C-alpha cells in the first residue's frame, strides 16, 4: 500500500507564493538535499522496472520519463530529480556567458488552464560555472541516468555569431553530457526562433559537430523546435538536423499563441506551457515522425498533465517524453504516477 501523497495539501501553500519565489525555494531545498544524498534507486523501484527501459541514441534509459530543460538550469539538484524516478534529466538552458535573464516578474501561473507563461530569458550561471558543477557531480559517479545539457544562444551574441556561441558552450559542456540539445525555439531571446531555418540548423550543427567528433565518444545532438512552426517547416528542420548528423529532435518548446485560454493574459508575453500545449505539440510530433521514419529519436514534451497524455506522446511516435509544467501542478509523485500507468500498459493488470 502506497503512502498518501502530501502534494494536494502542500500545493495550495506553494501556489500562494510568487511562482519564481516558489521555484527558487524548492530548488534551494532540492539543491541542499542533492549535496548530501545521491538519489540512487534500487532495482525494485518502479523507475528501474525492466519493462520500462528504453535504448536510444546509444544510451540506456531506465524508463522513458524525463525532466525537461528549464526547471534546473544550472544543474543544482540532479540527484534529487533522479530520486523522483526520472529516467533521464535535462539541465539548462545554458548559455556561453552568464546572464541574469529578463526583468521580473517573468513567470506566471494560469491555474484554471493548468498552464504557465514564462519569459525567463535563459537566466543561468553560464557554461563555465555549470561545467564545474557537472564535474563535481561526475566525480561522485552521478547521475546514474542519462544527463542531457540544453544549450542556448547568449543574449548579447548577434545572430550571425550564434554558431560560434553554441560551439563555445559545447566545447566546455559536451564531454560532461550524455546528449546535447541545441535550443533554437525559446521565444524569450530576441531573434532566437529565426534560427529555425534549414540553413541555420545546418550551420549550427556543423559548428558543434567539429568539436563533437573530436571527443572519444561523440555525443548525440538533438534540436529543439517550437510548436508554432508549420508542419512543413518543422519537417524541413528535422531533415536538416539529420543530414547534419543530429540524432533527432525534441518536440516541442513553449508556444507564443495564447488563443482559447480561460485565464486572462492581457499584458503577458513569453512562452506558454502546460495543458493547452498538448494537442498541438503531439500533432506536430506525429507529423514529424511520419515524415522522417522510425529510426531518428524524438523526445515528446508539451502538455503532459496526466498518464494518458504521456501515452499519447509515445503512441504518436516519441521514444521518450519529458515533463515540466505537469511536475509543478501534480507534484513530486507525478513521475512515478506516469510510470505506473506505462507499466500497466506494457504488462497488463496483475
C-alpha positions as CSV (number, residue, x, y, z in Angstrom):
1,X,0.0,0.0,0.0
2,X,1.4,3.4,-1.0
3,X,1.8,6.2,1.4
4,X,-0.7,9.1,0.8
5,X,0.5,11.9,-1.5
6,X,1.0,15.1,0.6
7,X,1.1,17.3,-2.5
8,X,-2.7,18.1,-2.6
9,X,-2.3,19.6,0.8
10,X,1.0,21.4,0.1
11,X,0.1,22.8,-3.4
12,X,-2.3,25.5,-2.1
13,X,0.5,26.8,0.2
14,X,3.1,26.7,-2.6
15,X,0.7,28.4,-5.1
16,X,0.2,31.3,-2.7
17,X,3.8,32.3,-3.3
18,X,5.1,34.2,-6.3
19,X,5.8,31.5,-8.9
20,X,9.5,32.3,-9.3
21,X,10.0,32.6,-5.5
22,X,8.3,29.2,-5.0
23,X,10.6,27.7,-7.7
24,X,13.7,29.2,-6.1
25,X,12.8,28.0,-2.6
26,X,12.0,24.5,-3.9
27,X,15.2,24.3,-6.0
28,X,17.2,25.5,-3.0
29,X,15.9,22.7,-0.8
30,X,16.5,20.1,-3.5
31,X,20.0,21.5,-4.1
32,X,20.9,21.1,-0.4
33,X,19.5,17.6,-0.4
34,X,21.5,16.8,-3.6
35,X,24.7,18.0,-2.0
36,X,24.4,15.2,0.7
37,X,22.4,12.4,-1.0
38,X,23.0,10.6,-4.3
39,X,19.4,9.8,-5.1
40,X,20.3,6.3,-6.2
41,X,17.3,3.9,-6.6
42,X,17.4,0.2,-6.1
43,X,16.4,-2.3,-8.7
44,X,13.0,-2.9,-7.1
45,X,11.9,0.7,-7.6
46,X,9.3,1.1,-10.4
47,X,11.6,3.6,-12.0
48,X,14.0,0.7,-12.6
49,X,11.5,-1.9,-13.8
50,X,13.0,-3.8,-16.8
51,X,9.7,-3.5,-18.8
52,X,10.2,0.3,-18.8
53,X,13.7,0.5,-20.1
54,X,14.5,2.2,-23.5
55,X,17.6,2.0,-25.7
56,X,18.0,5.2,-27.8
57,X,21.0,7.2,-29.2
58,X,23.3,4.5,-27.9
59,X,22.2,5.2,-24.3
60,X,20.3,3.1,-21.8
61,X,17.3,4.9,-20.2
62,X,15.8,3.0,-17.2
63,X,12.5,4.5,-18.1
64,X,11.1,6.9,-20.7
65,X,10.0,9.8,-18.4
66,X,12.5,12.7,-18.3
67,X,12.8,16.1,-16.7
68,X,12.6,18.8,-19.3
69,X,15.1,21.7,-19.5
70,X,14.1,24.8,-17.7
71,X,13.4,23.5,-14.2
72,X,17.1,23.1,-13.2
73,X,19.0,25.5,-15.5
74,X,22.3,25.3,-13.5
75,X,22.3,21.6,-12.6
76,X,21.7,22.3,-8.9
77,X,19.6,19.3,-8.0
78,X,20.3,16.4,-10.4
79,X,20.4,13.7,-7.6
80,X,17.0,14.9,-6.4
81,X,15.5,14.5,-9.8
82,X,17.0,11.0,-10.1
83,X,15.4,10.1,-6.7
84,X,11.9,11.2,-8.0
85,X,12.1,8.4,-10.6
86,X,13.1,10.2,-13.7
87,X,14.7,8.0,-16.4
88,X,16.8,10.9,-17.6
89,X,17.4,14.6,-16.6
90,X,18.0,17.5,-18.9
91,X,19.6,20.6,-17.4
92,X,19.8,24.1,-18.8
93,X,19.2,26.1,-20.9
94,X,22.9,27.0,-20.5
95,X,24.5,29.9,-22.5
96,X,28.2,30.5,-23.2
97,X,28.1,33.6,-21.0
98,X,26.3,34.0,-17.6
99,X,23.2,36.2,-17.9
100,X,20.5,37.4,-15.5
101,X,17.6,36.9,-17.8
102,X,14.7,39.2,-18.3
103,X,13.3,41.6,-15.7
104,X,10.8,40.2,-13.1
105,X,8.0,39.3,-12.9
106,X,8.7,36.7,-15.6
107,X,6.9,33.6,-14.5
108,X,3.1,33.4,-14.3
109,X,0.6,30.6,-13.3
110,X,-2.6,30.2,-15.3
111,X,-4.2,27.9,-12.8
112,X,-7.6,27.5,-14.5
113,X,-5.8,26.4,-17.7
114,X,-3.2,24.3,-15.8
115,X,-0.5,26.3,-17.6
116,X,2.4,28.6,-17.1
117,X,3.7,31.5,-19.1
118,X,7.4,32.2,-18.7
119,X,9.6,34.9,-20.1
120,X,12.7,34.0,-18.1
121,X,15.2,34.7,-20.9
122,X,17.8,32.0,-20.3
123,X,18.8,33.2,-16.9
124,X,21.7,30.9,-15.9
125,X,25.2,30.9,-14.5
126,X,26.9,30.4,-17.8
127,X,28.8,27.4,-19.4
128,X,31.9,27.6,-17.2
129,X,30.0,27.6,-13.8
130,X,27.7,24.8,-14.9
131,X,30.6,22.7,-16.2
132,X,32.3,23.0,-12.8
133,X,29.1,21.8,-11.1
134,X,28.8,18.9,-13.5
135,X,32.4,17.9,-13.0
136,X,31.8,17.6,-9.3
137,X,28.6,15.6,-10.0
138,X,30.5,13.2,-12.3
139,X,33.2,12.8,-9.7
140,X,30.5,11.4,-7.4
141,X,29.5,8.9,-10.1
142,X,26.3,10.7,-10.8
143,X,23.8,10.7,-12.2
144,X,23.0,7.0,-12.9
145,X,20.5,8.0,-15.6
146,X,21.4,9.8,-18.9
147,X,22.1,13.5,-18.5
148,X,21.2,16.0,-21.2
149,X,22.6,19.5,-21.5
150,X,20.4,22.0,-23.3
151,X,22.3,24.9,-25.0
152,X,21.0,28.3,-26.0
153,X,22.4,31.5,-27.5
154,X,23.7,34.2,-25.2
155,X,21.5,37.2,-25.5
156,X,24.4,39.6,-26.2
157,X,25.6,37.4,-29.1
158,X,24.4,38.7,-32.6
159,X,22.5,36.1,-34.6
160,X,25.3,35.9,-37.2
161,X,27.7,34.8,-34.5
162,X,25.3,32.2,-33.0
163,X,27.2,29.2,-34.3
164,X,30.4,30.3,-32.5
165,X,28.4,30.9,-29.3
166,X,26.9,27.4,-29.3
167,X,30.3,25.9,-30.2
168,X,31.9,27.6,-27.2
169,X,29.2,26.2,-24.9
170,X,29.6,22.7,-26.4
171,X,33.4,22.7,-26.0
172,X,33.0,23.3,-22.3
173,X,30.0,21.1,-21.6
174,X,29.8,18.4,-24.3
175,X,32.0,15.9,-22.7
176,X,30.1,16.2,-19.4
177,X,26.8,15.4,-21.1
178,X,25.3,12.1,-22.3
179,X,23.4,14.0,-25.0
180,X,23.3,17.7,-26.0
181,X,20.3,19.8,-27.2
182,X,20.5,22.8,-29.5
183,X,17.7,25.0,-28.3
184,X,16.6,27.4,-31.1
185,X,13.0,27.7,-30.1
186,X,12.7,29.7,-26.9
187,X,10.5,32.8,-27.5
188,X,12.3,34.8,-24.8
189,X,15.7,35.6,-26.5
190,X,15.3,38.1,-29.3
191,X,15.9,36.6,-32.7
192,X,16.4,33.0,-31.5
193,X,13.4,31.5,-33.3
194,X,14.7,33.0,-36.5
195,X,17.4,30.2,-36.3
196,X,14.6,27.6,-37.0
197,X,15.5,27.5,-40.7
198,X,17.2,24.8,-42.7
199,X,20.4,26.9,-43.4
200,X,20.7,28.0,-39.8
201,X,20.2,24.5,-38.4
202,X,22.9,23.2,-40.8
203,X,25.3,26.0,-39.8
204,X,24.8,25.5,-36.0
205,X,25.2,21.7,-36.1
206,X,28.3,22.0,-38.3
207,X,29.8,24.3,-35.7
208,X,29.1,21.8,-32.9
209,X,29.9,18.6,-34.8
210,X,33.6,19.8,-35.2
211,X,34.4,19.6,-31.5
212,X,31.9,16.7,-31.0
213,X,33.6,14.4,-33.5
214,X,36.9,15.0,-31.7
215,X,35.6,13.5,-28.5
216,X,36.5,9.9,-27.7
217,X,32.7,9.2,-27.7
218,X,30.9,11.8,-29.8
219,X,27.6,12.8,-28.1
220,X,24.2,12.6,-29.7
221,X,22.9,16.0,-30.8
222,X,19.2,16.9,-30.7
223,X,17.5,20.1,-31.9
224,X,14.5,21.5,-30.0
225,X,11.8,23.1,-32.1
226,X,8.7,25.3,-31.3
227,X,5.1,24.1,-31.7
228,X,4.3,27.3,-33.6
229,X,6.2,26.2,-36.7
230,X,4.1,25.0,-39.6
231,X,4.4,21.2,-40.0
232,X,6.3,21.6,-43.3
233,X,8.9,23.9,-41.8
234,X,9.4,21.6,-38.8
235,X,9.9,18.7,-41.1
236,X,12.4,20.6,-43.1
237,X,14.3,21.5,-39.9
238,X,14.1,17.9,-38.8
239,X,15.6,16.7,-42.1
240,X,18.3,19.3,-41.9
241,X,19.1,18.1,-38.4
242,X,19.5,14.5,-39.5
243,X,21.5,15.5,-42.6
244,X,23.9,17.4,-40.4
245,X,24.5,14.3,-38.2
246,X,21.9,15.0,-35.5
247,X,20.4,12.1,-33.6
248,X,16.9,13.6,-33.6
249,X,14.6,16.3,-32.2
250,X,12.8,17.4,-29.1
251,X,9.2,18.4,-29.9
252,X,8.2,20.9,-28.6
253,X,9.2,24.0,-26.7
254,X,6.7,26.6,-25.4
255,X,4.1,28.4,-27.6
256,X,3.6,32.1,-28.1
257,X,-0.1,31.5,-29.0
258,X,-2.5,32.2,-26.2
259,X,-5.8,31.7,-28.0
260,X,-8.5,29.7,-26.2
261,X,-7.3,30.2,-22.7
262,X,-9.7,30.7,-19.8
263,X,-7.3,32.8,-17.7
264,X,-6.7,36.5,-18.6
265,X,-3.4,37.1,-20.5
266,X,-3.6,40.8,-21.2
267,X,-0.2,42.3,-21.0
268,X,1.5,38.9,-20.7
269,X,4.2,37.7,-23.1
270,X,6.5,34.8,-23.2
271,X,6.2,31.0,-23.7
272,X,3.0,29.1,-22.8
273,X,3.4,25.6,-21.4
274,X,1.1,23.1,-19.8
275,X,-2.2,21.5,-20.8
276,X,-3.1,23.9,-23.7
277,X,0.1,22.7,-25.4
278,X,-0.8,19.1,-25.5
279,X,-2.8,18.8,-28.7
280,X,-0.5,20.9,-31.0
281,X,2.8,19.5,-29.7
282,X,1.6,15.9,-30.1
283,X,0.2,16.6,-33.5
284,X,3.5,18.1,-34.7
285,X,5.4,15.1,-33.2
286,X,3.2,12.7,-35.1
287,X,3.7,14.7,-38.4
288,X,7.5,14.7,-38.0
289,X,7.6,11.0,-37.1
290,X,5.6,10.1,-40.2
291,X,8.0,12.2,-42.4
292,X,11.3,11.1,-41.0
293,X,10.6,7.4,-40.4
294,X,11.1,5.2,-37.3
295,X,14.9,5.5,-36.8
296,X,15.6,9.0,-35.5
297,X,15.0,9.8,-31.9
298,X,12.1,12.0,-31.0
299,X,11.5,13.3,-27.4
300,X,7.9,14.4,-26.8
301,X,7.3,17.3,-24.5
302,X,4.4,19.7,-24.0
303,X,1.2,19.4,-22.0
304,X,1.7,16.1,-20.2
305,X,-0.6,16.6,-17.2
306,X,-1.8,13.0,-16.7
307,X,-0.7,9.5,-17.6
308,X,-2.8,9.3,-20.7
309,X,-1.0,12.4,-22.1
310,X,2.3,10.6,-21.8
311,X,0.8,7.6,-23.6
312,X,-0.5,9.8,-26.3
313,X,3.1,11.1,-27.0
314,X,4.5,7.6,-27.1
315,X,1.8,6.4,-29.4
316,X,2.4,9.5,-31.7
317,X,6.0,8.3,-32.2
318,X,8.0,9.6,-29.2
319,X,10.9,7.3,-28.0
320,X,11.0,9.3,-24.7
321,X,8.9,12.0,-23.1
322,X,9.6,14.9,-20.8
323,X,7.6,16.8,-18.2
324,X,7.9,20.4,-16.8
325,X,4.6,22.1,-16.0
326,X,3.0,18.8,-15.0
327,X,5.5,18.4,-12.3
328,X,4.7,21.8,-10.9
329,X,0.9,21.2,-10.9
330,X,1.0,17.5,-9.9
331,X,3.9,17.4,-7.5
332,X,6.8,15.1,-6.8
333,X,4.8,11.9,-7.1
334,X,3.9,12.7,-10.8
335,X,6.8,10.8,-12.4
336,X,6.0,7.6,-10.7
337,X,2.3,8.0,-11.4
338,X,3.2,8.1,-15.1
339,X,5.4,5.1,-14.7
340,X,2.7,3.0,-13.0
341,X,0.4,3.7,-16.0
342,X,3.1,2.9,-18.5
343,X,3.9,-0.3,-16.8
344,X,0.2,-1.3,-16.7
345,X,0.1,-0.6,-20.5
346,X,3.1,-2.9,-21.0
347,X,2.4,-5.7,-18.6
348,X,-1.3,-5.6,-18.0
349,X,-3.1,-5.7,-14.7
350,X,-1.8,-8.0,-12.0
